[in-house]
Amino acid sequence: MVEATYVIDEETLRDRPADELAARARVTELEAIGPDGDLERVPLLRMLGELDQAETLGWQVLERQGGPGSKDALMMTGVLPIEAVASAIRLAHVLHWSEDYEAADDLYSAALRSLDNARMNADDRVPSLEAFTHQHLGKMRFDQGKVAIAQLHFEQALRIREEEGAPEDQLASSRQALAVTKSLLDTGGA
């Protein structure tokens, strides 16, 4: 099994493979696995710049998990099954990179509504998924030049991750994003 690691750019906050060849090898391995490898394949394809393929696969994964299978179906979706939230966030991140901000916003909104519903049922997956949503929604706002709004999302993600004792790489990602936005705001960058 090939391990595909990534790094987060200090200025753009975009993730990219630490080793592109390893990432491509991992994508090939995941293709051979079939549908069980698709959820991991979506962000790798995004980082490799294969946005069309990542989007197509992202919709397929989302639909298999009980969510909408297209932008048109998304328009009629209010709440996603909790099992589909992570794939919705990953697909929203692909749409963000494709600059389809409206569809990405719709997916993030559906994810947050779904998490609110799951919270009422005391679902223990809510905190990590909520932090994941805020982290990536912050990255989209950052790319849109809405740095102050991005900062609020990064603060929310970090707060949740600290409260939940999230893994160090997730805490570091939120801290890095927060430091970049604070620096920009302090220097009048947005």
trRosetta pair geometry for C-beta under 8 A, 3 or more apart (Angstrom, degrees):
i j d omega theta_ij theta_ji phi_ij phi_ji
1 29 6.6 114 -134 -171 64 160
2 22 5.4 -171 175 -161 115 77
2 25 4.3 104 -36 109 176 115
2 26 4.7 -130 90 -71 108 75
2 29 5.9 179 28 -16 100 143
3 22 6.9 -13 81 174 49 127
3 26 7.2 31 -159 -85 8 128
4 17 6.0 -53 -173 -130 98 108
4 18 8.0 162 -177 36 53 86
4 19 7.4 -131 -135 65 63 86
4 22 5.2 169 -102 126 68 92
4 23 4.2 97 -146 -103 124 60
4 25 7.6 176 -71 63 104 79
4 26 3.8 -92 -30 4 123 156
4 27 7.8 60 -59 -33 160 70
4 44 5.9 40 113 -115 159 121
5 17 7.4 105 82 -158 44 63
5 18 4.5 -5 91 16 93 131
5 19 7.2 55 50 16 83 91
5 22 7.6 7 22 103 70 141
6 15 4.6 42 152 178 136 108
6 16 6.1 161 -156 80 94 25
6 17 5.5 -65 -101 -103 78 35
6 18 5.9 -158 -112 -25 19 80
6 23 7.7 67 -78 -90 87 126
6 47 6.1 -94 -115 -132 132 160
7 15 7.0 163 83 -148 30 67
7 16 6.3 -24 60 62 77 77
7 18 5.2 97 -23 -86 97 84
8 13 6.2 -6 180 -153 107 46
8 14 7.2 167 -151 84 65 24
8 15 5.1 -39 -94 -91 70 72
8 173 6.3 130 -33 -125 159 86
8 176 6.2 114 94 107 139 154
9 12 4.4 15 93 45 134 93
9 13 6.5 -72 72 -18 81 12
9 14 5.2 11 25 54 120 73
9 15 7.6 -153 -1 -84 78 22
9 16 6.6 52 -41 2 100 112
10 176 7.4 -103 -121 -171 65 114
10 180 7.0 175 177 -88 58 120
11 180 7.3 160 -129 -140 27 128
12 143 7.8 41 -171 -94 83 88
13 139 5.4 -153 123 -125 123 92
13 142 5.7 15 41 109 146 159
13 176 7.5 155 -117 120 87 102
13 177 5.4 69 -131 -111 130 88
13 180 6.1 -161 -64 64 108 162
14 97 7.8 98 -132 -106 119 108
14 139 7.6 117 -86 -168 56 122
15 43 7.8 5 83 177 136 111
15 47 5.7 -58 108 -105 88 117
16 47 5.4 155 -127 -167 40 100
17 20 5.0 125 81 -89 132 48
17 22 6.9 178 179 69 123 87
17 23 3.6 -78 -112 -39 150 144
17 44 7.4 52 -75 -145 114 78
17 47 5.4 121 -36 132 79 128
17 48 6.7 26 -16 -75 127 78
18 22 7.5 -15 75 54 82 132
19 22 3.9 51 95 15 116 115
19 23 6.6 165 89 -16 60 83
20 23 5.5 -55 -147 36 35 113
20 24 6.3 33 155 -18 68 105
20 48 6.9 116 -147 -117 90 89
21 24 5.8 -54 -147 38 32 109
21 25 6.3 34 152 -20 64 106
22 25 5.5 -53 -146 36 32 113
22 26 6.3 35 152 -21 65 104
23 26 5.7 -52 -149 34 31 112
23 27 6.6 37 150 -22 63 101
23 44 5.4 179 -171 -158 96 102
23 47 6.6 -104 -159 93 153 120
23 48 5.9 -179 124 -70 129 110
24 27 5.5 -46 -149 30 35 115
24 28 6.7 38 150 -19 63 101
24 48 6.7 113 -77 -118 79 144
25 28 5.6 -52 -154 34 34 114
25 29 6.6 37 148 -19 65 103
26 29 5.5 -50 -150 35 37 114
26 30 6.2 35 153 -19 67 106
26 40 7.9 -92 155 137 113 118
26 44 6.1 -135 94 -129 114 157
27 30 5.7 -56 -147 38 30 111
27 31 6.4 37 151 -25 64 102
27 41 5.8 94 -134 -136 74 91
27 44 5.2 -166 -76 120 95 135
27 45 6.5 107 -121 -69 130 76
27 48 7.1 -37 -47 -12 149 157
28 31 5.7 -49 -149 30 31 114
28 32 6.7 32 152 -19 62 104
29 32 5.8 -59 -157 34 33 112
29 33 6.8 36 147 -24 65 102
29 37 7.2 -160 116 -139 68 152
30 33 5.4 -46 -152 26 39 116
30 37 3.2 177 -163 165 76 127
30 38 7.2 147 162 -68 110 29
30 40 5.7 -141 -117 82 142 107
30 41 4.4 179 121 -70 145 103
30 44 7.4 144 16 36 153 149
31 34 7.8 44 171 -69 34 31
31 37 6.8 -102 -39 91 19 138
31 41 7.0 98 -61 -108 66 145
32 37 7.6 46 58 8 52 160
33 36 5.2 -95 150 72 112 95
33 37 3.5 109 65 -30 127 124
34 37 6.4 108 56 19 32 97
34 38 7.8 -41 138 -34 40 95
35 38 5.4 -30 -153 -7 45 122
35 61 7.9 156 -158 -104 81 76
35 64 6.8 179 -161 -141 126 170
37 40 5.8 -63 -169 48 61 107
37 41 5.7 68 137 -35 84 110
38 41 5.2 -58 -143 34 35 118
38 42 6.8 48 161 -36 67 92
38 57 5.8 -157 -160 -178 102 108
38 60 6.9 -90 -172 94 151 110
38 61 4.9 -172 125 -83 121 112
39 42 6.4 -41 -161 9 30 112
39 61 5.6 139 -83 -154 67 144
39 86 7.2 38 -162 112 125 114
39 87 5.8 -88 -122 -91 96 100
39 90 7.2 130 -165 27 71 165
40 43 7.2 -63 -168 38 40 95
40 44 6.7 32 147 -13 70 116
41 44 5.6 -68 -151 43 38 112
41 45 5.9 37 157 -22 76 107
41 54 8.0 -161 130 -115 76 72
41 57 6.2 -76 101 155 115 157
42 45 6.1 -58 -149 35 25 108
42 46 6.6 27 153 -20 62 106
42 54 5.3 100 -158 -157 63 84
42 57 5.5 -159 -90 103 83 112
42 58 4.8 96 -134 -81 131 85
42 61 6.4 -84 -49 10 134 151
42 87 7.3 110 9 -144 162 79
42 90 4.9 86 103 145 135 127
42 91 6.8 -59 -172 -74 146 64
42 94 6.6 -86 177 -49 99 133
43 46 5.2 -50 -147 34 39 117
43 47 6.2 38 156 -18 69 103
43 54 7.6 86 -82 -145 17 126
43 90 5.5 -91 -55 -148 94 110
43 93 6.9 13 -107 87 91 140
43 94 8.0 -129 -96 -61 50 93
44 47 5.9 -54 -147 38 31 108
44 48 6.2 24 154 -13 64 112
45 48 5.7 -62 -145 44 30 109
45 50 4.2 -78 -171 75 87 113
45 51 7.7 157 136 -79 92 22
45 53 5.2 -118 -168 96 140 103
45 54 3.7 179 100 -75 115 93
45 57 6.7 103 22 36 158 140
45 94 7.9 14 90 -110 99 123
46 49 7.9 51 173 -60 29 17
46 50 7.3 -84 -66 61 22 67
46 51 6.4 58 -123 -102 63 65
46 54 4.5 115 -62 -145 72 168
46 90 7.9 -156 -14 -179 144 82
46 93 6.4 41 -163 116 170 100
46 94 4.9 -121 -94 -99 121 82
46 97 5.8 133 -164 25 104 156
50 53 4.3 -26 157 43 108 118
50 54 5.6 124 99 -28 79 93
51 54 5.5 -56 -141 39 30 113
51 55 6.2 31 160 -21 66 105
51 94 6.1 150 -149 -169 75 89
51 97 5.9 -146 -110 104 120 111
51 98 4.9 146 174 -77 136 99
52 55 5.9 -54 -148 34 28 109
52 56 6.4 27 156 -17 63 106
53 56 5.9 -53 -146 37 31 110
53 57 6.2 25 157 -12 64 111
54 57 6.0 -61 -146 44 27 108
54 58 5.9 35 154 -28 64 110
54 94 4.5 -163 123 -125 116 134
55 58 5.4 -54 -143 34 29 116
55 59 6.6 28 159 -17 64 101
55 91 7.0 89 -133 -152 57 85
55 94 5.1 -179 -78 136 70 133
55 95 6.8 96 -112 -73 109 70
55 98 6.6 13 -62 -33 134 154
56 59 6.2 -57 -156 33 28 106
56 60 6.7 26 149 -17 62 108
57 60 5.5 -56 -151 36 36 114
57 61 6.3 35 154 -19 69 104
58 61 5.8 -53 -146 36 30 109
58 62 6.2 30 156 -19 64 108
58 87 6.8 164 -158 177 72 88
58 90 6.3 -155 -125 108 110 92
58 91 3.4 141 169 -104 128 95
58 94 5.4 -152 -32 25 158 151
59 62 5.6 -55 -145 38 31 113
59 63 6.2 31 157 -19 66 107
59 68 7.8 -53 -149 115 87 71
59 69 5.3 82 166 -172 95 53
59 70 5.9 49 -159 -82 138 46
59 91 6.7 110 -61 -134 51 141
60 63 5.9 -57 -149 37 27 109
60 64 6.4 29 153 -20 63 106
60 69 7.0 42 -98 -144 35 96
61 64 5.8 -56 -150 35 31 112
61 65 6.5 17 155 -9 65 111
61 87 4.7 -145 123 -152 112 138
61 90 7.9 -19 85 76 145 128
61 91 7.5 -171 63 -58 108 115
62 65 6.0 -69 -152 43 29 104
62 67 4.0 -66 172 74 89 125
62 68 6.5 -10 130 67 122 52
62 69 6.6 172 86 -98 93 47
62 84 5.8 76 -152 -162 68 109
62 87 4.9 -173 -83 121 68 118
62 88 5.8 91 -121 -78 118 67
62 91 5.7 -28 -47 -23 131 154
63 66 7.9 122 -175 -10 30 7
63 67 6.2 -92 -80 74 33 67
63 68 6.7 -43 -88 135 78 23
63 69 3.2 30 -81 -86 134 98
63 73 7.8 57 -98 82 103 161
65 81 6.6 -148 148 68 82 117
65 83 5.1 -149 -170 118 104 97
65 84 3.9 152 115 -92 116 83
65 87 5.6 140 20 28 151 144
66 80 7.2 125 100 -169 91 71
66 81 4.1 29 88 8 139 136
66 83 6.5 73 27 68 121 110
66 84 5.3 -127 64 -42 82 130
67 77 6.9 38 -164 -136 75 153
67 80 4.8 0 -102 -134 104 108
67 81 6.8 -124 -58 29 74 84
67 84 3.8 157 -38 179 113 152
67 87 7.0 -165 19 84 143 113
67 88 5.9 -172 -127 -71 166 106
67 110 7.9 107 -144 135 114 142
68 73 3.4 170 -156 112 104 105
68 74 4.4 -175 80 -70 158 57
68 76 7.4 138 -100 58 128 80
68 77 4.7 -104 -39 -45 122 139
69 73 5.5 50 42 30 62 156
70 73 4.7 96 52 9 78 100
70 74 6.9 -126 100 -11 43 87
71 74 5.3 -49 -149 28 35 120
71 75 7.0 47 151 -30 62 94
71 103 5.2 -61 -119 -115 110 127
72 75 5.9 -44 -163 16 35 115
72 76 7.8 14 148 -2 60 101
73 76 6.1 -66 -163 42 43 102
73 77 6.5 51 142 -38 71 108
74 77 5.2 -55 -148 21 40 121
74 103 6.7 81 82 -148 161 86
74 106 5.4 92 151 127 123 133
74 107 6.7 -51 -144 -72 136 77
74 110 7.2 -112 -158 -32 89 152
75 106 7.5 -41 -86 -156 51 153
77 80 6.7 32 172 -70 127 75
77 110 5.6 18 117 -121 113 141
78 110 7.2 156 152 -125 19 89
78 113 6.6 -103 161 127 68 154
79 110 6.7 171 -116 -162 25 79
79 113 5.2 -116 -99 119 80 110
79 114 4.9 136 -164 -87 78 74
79 117 5.6 41 -150 -8 143 152
80 84 4.4 -118 174 81 115 116
80 85 5.8 146 94 -75 129 66
80 88 5.6 -99 -75 -42 173 150
80 110 5.3 82 -24 149 105 107
80 111 6.4 -13 30 -92 135 51
80 113 7.9 112 12 75 76 92
80 114 4.3 -43 52 -74 79 151
81 84 4.8 85 62 4 82 105
81 85 7.9 -124 97 -30 47 77
81 114 7.3 11 73 -149 6 131
82 85 5.7 -27 -159 -11 43 118
82 114 6.2 171 -86 160 55 110
82 115 7.7 102 -118 -93 86 53
82 118 4.6 97 -91 -93 123 138
82 123 5.8 -113 -124 -178 161 166
82 125 6.1 115 170 72 122 135
82 126 8.0 -65 -136 -74 121 71
82 129 7.7 -165 -163 1 84 172
84 87 5.6 -65 -162 50 58 107
84 88 5.7 65 141 -31 84 105
84 114 7.7 -104 70 -150 90 168
85 88 5.5 -55 -147 34 32 114
85 89 6.5 31 156 -20 66 103
85 111 4.9 108 -148 -141 87 90
85 114 5.4 -162 -85 96 110 138
85 115 6.5 93 -130 -62 152 89
85 118 8.0 -68 -37 -13 147 150
85 125 7.9 144 50 131 136 122
85 129 5.0 42 117 -166 137 139
85 133 7.6 -57 175 -63 107 116
86 89 5.8 -53 -151 34 32 111
86 90 6.5 30 152 -16 65 106
86 129 6.3 -99 -68 -117 78 102
86 132 6.9 -2 -117 114 76 161
87 90 5.5 -51 -145 39 37 113
87 91 6.2 37 155 -18 67 105
88 91 5.8 -56 -146 40 29 109
88 92 6.2 35 152 -24 64 105
88 107 4.9 -172 179 -172 92 102
88 108 8.0 168 138 -76 103 33
88 110 6.3 -112 -171 88 151 111
88 111 4.9 -179 99 -73 130 106
88 114 7.9 111 33 20 157 149
89 92 5.5 -50 -146 34 31 115
89 93 6.6 36 151 -23 62 102
89 107 7.3 172 -84 140 32 111
89 108 7.2 72 -112 -102 70 69
89 111 5.7 81 -64 -110 86 163
89 129 7.4 -167 -26 -161 144 81
89 132 5.6 61 157 131 170 108
89 133 5.5 -113 -105 -92 124 68
89 136 5.7 126 -177 42 99 152
90 93 5.6 -50 -153 30 33 115
90 94 6.9 36 147 -18 62 100
91 94 5.5 -48 -154 32 39 114
91 95 6.4 38 149 -17 68 103
91 107 6.1 -139 89 -144 100 162
92 95 5.5 -53 -148 39 35 112
92 96 6.2 45 149 -27 65 102
92 103 7.8 -161 -120 122 67 73
92 104 4.4 105 -164 -150 78 74
92 105 8.0 136 -149 -33 114 17
92 107 3.8 -158 -78 88 106 130
92 108 5.2 118 -156 -51 160 80
92 111 7.3 -83 -20 -15 147 136
92 136 6.6 110 93 128 110 131
92 137 7.9 -14 134 -79 140 72
92 140 7.6 -65 149 -54 99 145
93 96 5.4 -45 -148 30 32 119
93 97 6.7 31 153 -16 62 102
93 104 7.5 109 -60 -136 18 117
93 136 5.1 -75 -81 -159 104 132
93 139 7.5 26 -126 78 95 134
93 140 7.8 -132 -114 -60 55 104
94 97 5.9 -57 -154 37 32 108
94 98 6.4 23 149 -11 65 110
95 98 5.5 -60 -146 45 34 109
95 100 4.3 -78 -170 72 89 106
95 101 7.6 157 136 -80 96 20
95 103 4.8 -118 -161 92 149 106
95 104 3.9 -173 95 -67 114 89
95 107 6.9 131 27 11 145 137
96 99 7.5 29 176 -80 32 28
96 100 7.6 -85 -63 58 21 63
96 101 6.7 58 -118 -101 61 63
96 104 4.5 102 -62 -124 74 161
96 136 7.4 -168 -3 170 157 95
96 139 7.1 84 144 103 158 97
96 140 4.3 -104 -130 -103 133 106
96 143 6.7 118 170 46 104 148
100 103 4.6 -5 142 34 111 114
100 104 6.1 130 96 -22 72 93
101 104 5.4 -59 -143 42 34 114
101 105 6.0 40 157 -25 69 104
101 140 6.8 140 -127 -180 89 118
101 144 6.6 79 -114 -85 145 125
102 105 5.7 -51 -149 33 28 113
102 106 6.6 29 151 -20 61 104
103 106 5.5 -50 -149 33 35 115
103 107 6.6 34 153 -17 65 103
104 107 5.8 -56 -152 37 32 109
104 108 6.4 30 152 -16 67 106
104 140 6.0 179 134 -123 142 152
105 108 5.8 -56 -146 39 31 109
105 109 6.1 32 155 -20 66 108
105 140 7.9 -171 -71 131 71 153
106 109 5.7 -55 -147 37 28 112
106 110 6.4 29 154 -18 64 106
107 110 5.7 -53 -146 37 32 110
107 111 6.3 35 153 -22 65 105
108 111 5.6 -53 -149 34 32 114
108 112 6.4 29 155 -17 66 105
108 133 6.1 132 -149 -165 84 98
108 136 7.5 -155 -102 95 114 100
108 137 5.0 109 -150 -90 147 110
108 140 7.7 -124 -46 26 150 151
109 112 5.9 -54 -147 37 31 108
109 113 6.4 31 154 -18 65 105
110 113 5.8 -53 -147 37 32 111
110 114 6.2 34 153 -21 64 108
111 114 5.7 -57 -150 36 29 113
111 115 6.4 28 153 -19 65 106
111 129 7.4 -140 180 162 107 106
111 133 5.1 -178 118 -109 131 130
112 115 5.6 -52 -146 36 33 111
112 116 6.5 40 152 -23 64 100
112 130 7.5 79 -120 -126 72 80
112 133 6.0 159 -71 154 81 156
113 116 5.6 -51 -153 31 33 114
113 117 6.7 32 150 -16 64 103
114 117 5.7 -54 -154 36 34 111
114 118 6.2 31 151 -17 67 108
115 118 5.5 -52 -141 40 35 111
115 119 6.2 48 153 -31 65 100
115 126 5.2 122 -162 -142 90 87
115 129 5.8 -166 -100 101 120 114
115 130 5.1 138 179 -78 156 91
115 133 7.0 -120 -20 -4 150 152
116 119 5.6 -47 -151 24 30 117
116 120 7.3 35 150 -21 58 97
117 120 5.9 -51 -164 24 37 112
117 121 7.3 18 147 -3 64 105
118 121 5.7 -64 -158 45 42 105
118 123 3.9 -51 174 32 99 140
118 125 6.9 -52 158 68 146 95
118 126 5.2 178 103 -80 111 104
119 122 7.4 36 -177 -80 38 28
119 123 6.9 -80 -74 38 28 87
119 126 4.9 104 -80 -134 77 163
123 126 5.2 110 84 -35 90 98
124 127 7.7 -33 -175 16 51 98
125 128 6.5 -70 -167 47 54 100
125 129 5.6 41 147 -15 86 121
126 129 6.0 -75 -145 47 25 105
126 130 5.7 26 164 -24 69 113
127 130 5.7 -58 -142 36 26 111
127 131 6.3 25 160 -17 64 105
127 160 5.3 -178 -166 -176 87 107
127 163 7.2 -120 -152 88 138 107
127 164 4.6 156 134 -76 143 141
128 131 5.8 -52 -148 37 32 111
128 132 6.3 37 150 -22 64 107
128 160 7.9 174 -87 141 28 116
128 161 7.9 73 -116 -102 62 73
128 164 6.4 -161 -66 139 75 163
128 166 6.7 139 -112 -106 89 105
129 132 5.4 -50 -145 36 34 117
129 133 6.4 39 153 -22 64 103
130 133 5.6 -50 -149 33 32 113
130 134 6.5 26 155 -13 64 105
130 160 5.8 -145 94 -141 106 165
131 134 5.9 -56 -146 40 31 107
131 135 6.2 36 154 -25 65 107
131 156 7.6 -164 -116 126 59 74
131 157 4.6 100 -161 -148 73 69
131 158 8.0 128 -145 -41 108 17
131 160 4.0 -153 -75 89 102 126
131 161 4.9 114 -149 -56 153 85
131 164 7.3 -118 -27 25 143 139
131 166 6.7 -114 103 -72 169 150
131 170 7.2 62 129 171 134 127
131 174 7.5 -56 -175 -74 107 139
132 135 5.8 -53 -147 32 27 114
132 136 6.6 11 161 -5 62 109
132 157 7.7 121 -48 -132 15 110
133 136 6.4 -69 -150 43 25 98
133 137 5.9 23 157 -17 66 114
134 137 5.6 -55 -136 42 30 111
134 138 6.1 38 158 -25 63 106
134 153 4.5 -173 -174 -169 80 80
134 154 7.3 176 142 -73 98 22
134 156 4.4 -118 -158 91 158 112
134 157 4.0 -165 93 -61 110 88
134 160 7.2 126 30 15 140 135
135 138 5.8 -60 -158 33 24 114
135 139 6.8 24 148 -20 61 103
135 153 7.1 175 -79 145 16 100
135 154 6.9 67 -118 -110 57 61
135 157 4.1 108 -63 -128 78 158
135 170 7.9 -96 -72 -161 159 86
135 173 6.7 38 -153 121 136 117
135 174 6.0 -89 -105 -89 108 88
135 177 7.0 146 -150 17 80 163
136 139 5.3 -43 -148 30 41 115
136 140 6.7 43 152 -19 65 98
137 140 5.7 -50 -152 34 36 111
137 141 6.5 34 150 -16 66 104
137 153 5.0 -142 90 -141 95 150
138 141 5.7 -55 -146 39 33 109
138 142 6.2 41 152 -25 65 105
138 149 7.9 -167 -123 123 63 67
138 150 4.4 97 -167 -160 74 69
138 151 7.4 126 -146 -41 114 12
138 152 7.7 -166 -104 70 102 54
138 153 3.2 -164 -70 91 93 120
138 154 4.5 129 -162 -50 163 75
138 157 6.6 -95 -5 -9 139 132
138 177 6.1 87 120 157 133 142
138 181 7.8 -77 -179 -51 113 148
139 142 5.4 -49 -148 32 32 118
139 143 6.5 32 153 -17 64 103
139 150 7.2 96 -68 -142 16 113
139 177 7.0 -80 -77 -127 80 136
140 143 5.8 -54 -151 37 33 110
140 144 6.4 29 150 -16 65 109
141 144 5.5 -59 -147 42 34 112
141 146 4.2 -77 -174 78 89 109
141 147 7.6 162 131 -81 93 19
141 149 4.5 -117 -172 97 147 105
141 150 4.0 -170 92 -71 106 79
141 153 6.3 138 23 7 136 138
142 145 7.9 52 174 -61 29 16
142 146 7.3 -87 -67 63 22 64
142 147 6.2 57 -122 -106 65 62
142 150 4.0 92 -62 -122 77 159
142 177 7.4 -109 -56 -159 153 102
142 180 7.8 42 -141 106 139 121
142 181 6.6 -102 -104 -85 109 105
145 190 5.9 -169 -176 -129 69 123
146 149 4.2 -13 148 37 111 119
146 150 6.0 133 97 -27 73 89
146 190 7.4 160 -142 168 10 132
147 150 5.3 -52 -144 36 33 117
147 151 6.4 41 154 -26 65 100
147 181 5.3 168 -174 -145 89 89
147 184 5.1 -111 -154 103 154 134
147 185 5.9 -172 125 -65 123 88
147 189 6.6 78 -34 99 171 93
147 190 3.3 108 12 80 129 143
148 151 5.6 -47 -152 27 32 116
148 152 7.0 35 149 -19 60 99
148 181 7.8 147 -89 179 25 114
148 185 6.3 101 -84 -104 75 126
148 190 6.7 -154 -23 115 76 99
149 152 5.7 -49 -157 29 38 113
149 153 6.8 35 148 -15 66 102
150 153 5.8 -58 -155 37 36 109
150 154 6.3 32 151 -17 70 107
150 177 7.5 -118 158 169 105 107
150 181 5.3 -159 99 -106 106 138
151 154 5.7 -56 -145 39 32 110
151 155 6.2 37 154 -22 66 104
151 178 6.7 87 -143 -134 73 66
151 181 4.0 -175 -81 134 89 142
151 182 6.6 110 -124 -63 125 64
151 185 6.6 -7 -51 -32 151 143
152 155 5.7 -52 -147 34 30 113
152 156 6.5 31 153 -18 63 105
153 156 5.7 -54 -150 36 33 112
153 157 6.3 34 152 -19 66 105
154 157 5.6 -51 -145 37 33 113
154 158 6.2 32 156 -18 66 106
154 174 5.7 155 -167 -160 79 75
154 177 4.4 -152 -120 109 134 112
154 178 4.4 -179 134 -74 128 77
154 181 6.1 167 23 13 148 143
155 158 5.9 -57 -147 39 28 109
155 159 6.2 31 155 -23 64 107
155 178 6.4 103 -71 -113 62 120
156 159 5.8 -52 -145 34 29 112
156 160 6.4 25 158 -14 63 107
157 160 6.1 -60 -151 39 28 107
157 161 6.1 23 155 -16 65 113
157 174 4.7 -157 108 -116 107 123
157 177 7.9 20 63 65 138 139
158 161 5.7 -59 -142 41 30 110
158 162 6.1 30 159 -20 67 106
158 171 7.0 80 -137 -143 78 64
158 174 3.9 168 -78 143 82 133
158 175 6.4 104 -115 -66 128 60
158 178 6.0 -11 -34 -40 147 143
159 162 6.0 -57 -148 36 26 108
159 163 6.3 23 155 -16 62 110
160 163 5.8 -59 -148 39 29 111
160 164 6.1 12 160 -6 66 116
160 166 7.8 58 114 -35 72 129
161 164 6.0 -65 -140 47 27 102
161 166 3.7 -50 -159 13 87 142
161 170 5.3 -155 -140 125 137 111
161 171 5.4 -179 133 -86 129 70
161 174 5.7 175 26 -1 148 154
162 165 7.7 30 -178 -69 29 35
162 166 7.4 -49 -53 20 25 98
162 171 6.8 90 -76 -118 70 110
166 170 4.3 -81 149 81 126 133
166 171 5.7 155 82 -50 104 85
167 170 5.1 91 65 8 79 103
167 171 7.3 -150 99 -3 40 89
168 171 5.5 -56 -146 40 37 112
168 172 5.9 40 156 -23 70 106
169 172 5.6 -51 -143 37 31 113
169 173 6.4 37 154 -24 62 104
170 173 5.7 -50 -148 31 32 114
170 174 6.7 27 155 -13 63 104
171 174 6.0 -59 -152 39 31 107
171 175 6.1 29 153 -17 67 110
172 175 5.6 -56 -143 40 31 111
172 176 6.1 35 156 -23 66 106
173 176 5.8 -52 -145 34 27 112
173 177 6.5 24 156 -15 62 107
174 177 5.9 -56 -147 38 31 109
174 178 6.2 31 155 -19 65 109
175 178 5.7 -57 -145 39 30 112
175 179 6.2 32 155 -22 65 106
176 179 5.8 -55 -148 34 28 111
176 180 6.5 27 155 -18 63 105
177 180 5.9 -55 -150 35 31 110
177 181 6.4 24 156 -13 65 107
178 181 6.0 -57 -146 40 30 106
178 182 6.1 29 157 -18 66 109
179 182 5.9 -55 -143 39 28 110
179 183 6.2 31 157 -22 63 108
180 183 5.8 -56 -149 35 28 113
180 184 6.5 27 155 -17 63 107
181 184 5.7 -55 -149 37 33 112
181 185 6.2 29 155 -16 67 109
182 185 5.7 -58 -145 41 30 109
182 186 6.0 32 156 -22 66 109
183 186 5.7 -55 -144 36 27 112
183 187 6.4 7 161 -3 63 111
183 189 7.7 23 114 12 66 139
184 187 6.3 -71 -147 46 25 97
184 189 3.5 -88 -165 66 80 134
184 190 5.4 17 145 13 119 102
185 188 7.7 42 -174 -73 29 20
185 189 6.8 -74 -56 47 26 86
185 190 6.5 -56 -85 60 65 81
